[in-house]
């Protein structure tokens, strides 16, 4: 009977450790079938003309800094490609407190039971998605898109979250250097 308790304890500990691990969200990339155009210069897709929010300013600055570090330049006159982005958060209901589960089962001539406790660990945040699109300026067609899901502390990503999410998405975009 003693080995069964030890095995059960090890399984429970393994599940607890796995549950506490921070989820990593993969970047989803979609490319044009014709391949990427020879984008050497970039500009932002024309906006609506409304005043830029602080979040939009942070995103634009971080995107251009990251592209420049990859060997691209910004050109407002006649860019090869234009950039567009979207950032959205959802206000889903989240359980904030601990939860308890009880289970029972049997098999192979034995009966077993268990109690599980779930404790919220880590930072709370609003789940969201950040998408970045590259548009061929001559054809006016989208040629590359990268997006990633994340969790933002506030309704919009702060400076550190912006840097992290932009760098993660653009890591998938090819270097010119």
C-alpha positions, -999 to +999 in steps of 0.1 A: +000+000+000+029+024+007+042+024-029+008+034-043+007+064-020+041+075-031+032+071-068+000+090-063+019+118-045+045+120-073+017+122-100-001+149-080+032+169-076+039+166-113+005+178-123+008+208-098+042+218-114+028+215-149-002+236-140+020+263-125+042+266-157+036+298-176+018+291-209+038+302-239+018+313-269+032+306-303+033+332-330+009+324-359+023+335-393+005+336-426+024+345-458+013+353-494+017+323-518+037+346-541+063+351-514+074+383-497+081+413-519+115+430-517+105+452-488+134+475-478+115+505-467+084+507-445+057+532-436+025+530-416-007+523-434-027+556-434-047+559-402-081+575-397-067+608-387-078+606-350-052+614-324-029+585-316-033+568-282-003+562-260-006+525-267-005+532-305+025+554-301+043+527-281+035+500-307+045+521-337+078+531-320+086+495-310+077+481-345+100+506-363+128+500-338+126+463-343+124+465-381+154+489-381+174+464-360+166+438-387+180+460-414+149+478-427+144+516-429+114+539-425+103+559-455+072+581-455+076+591-492+075+559-513+078+528-490+080+493-505+056+480-478+032+494-453+024+482-418-009+478-401-016+463-367-045+454-344-045+448-307-076+435-289-084+423-254-114+404-241-131+409-209-139+373-200-150+363-166-122+347-146-124+327-115-102+345-090-104+321-060-092+286-053-113+256-064-116+221-051-124+189-070-132+154-057-131+123-078-135+085-074-127+056-097-119+020-099-102-005-121-081-037-119-097-048-087-091-016-068-110+015-059-093+049-056-102+085-049-086+118-049-090+154-040-076+182-061-071+218-052-065+246-078-049+278-066-046+308-089-008+316-093+008+342-114-002+376-127-038+384-135-044+400-168-068+404-197-063+379-225-057+396-258-043+392-293-018+413-311-016+411-350+009+428-373+003+429-411+027+438-439+012+451-471+029+453-505+025+491-513+026+486-551-001+459-552-020+471-522-021+435-509-014+419-476+017+397-480+026+387-444+007+385-411+019+376-376-002+373-345+002+362-309-021+357-280-011+372-246-023+385-214-021+422-206-022+437-172-045+466-182-069+471-210-040+480-233-004+467-233+020+487-213+055+496-225+072+463-214+043+442-228+044+461-260+081+455-265+077+418-257+048+412-280+062+432-309+096+415-307+080+381-305+059+386-336+087+403-356+111+375-347+093+355-373+098+382-400+130+378-421+161+398-414+177+419-442+211+419-425 
